[in-house]
Amino acid sequence: MRKATRDKATKILACIIVLMMVIGLFEGFILRN
């Protein structure tokens, strides 16, 4: 149970990091154009 919660939190954190990276790249692309 405890390990499952930790794995879920890690997946959520990874998704947030990927989302931030994608948004950052997208904003950089818009600003360049």
Secondary structure, 3 states (H helix, E strand, C coil): CHHHHHHHHHHHHHHHHHHHHHHHHHHHHHHHC
